[in-house]
């Protein structure tokens, strides 16, 4: 075997070990801050209808949250297992939001304006998203009424 061929083969082997094979399936990019705002609005829109199938997909099975009453909420409180549509929110619009992205976790904090003509209210919200596999799901929510006069 010629020395240059042996050297070329050695370089090729070292390159494969060092750099590996090109991967055609690159990991999905982390959503942007605006993407998380859109996900939050999708949740608010699905809760207003209610679109139970969308809510089931969006909320993690180990979801926990707090709202206006006492106690901790579970996924079954937000998405009734029996398919009941009685527990839902009025149409809301996310406003004045901030987003923090921390690896596989994102936090959306903001205000939601309830569009109920009988009782328009503003609520403060904190929503925590976490990546589960290739899907981002809601794992925690805290909602409270905004103080009078904002």
Secondary structure as UniProt FT lines:
FT   HELIX           3..19
FT   HELIX           33..49
FT   HELIX           52..58
FT   STRAND          59..66
FT   HELIX           75..78
FT   TURN            81..82
FT   STRAND          92..102
FT   TURN            103..104
FT   STRAND          105..114
FT   TURN            117..118
FT   STRAND          122..132
FT   TURN            133..134
FT   STRAND          135..145
FT   TURN            148..149
//
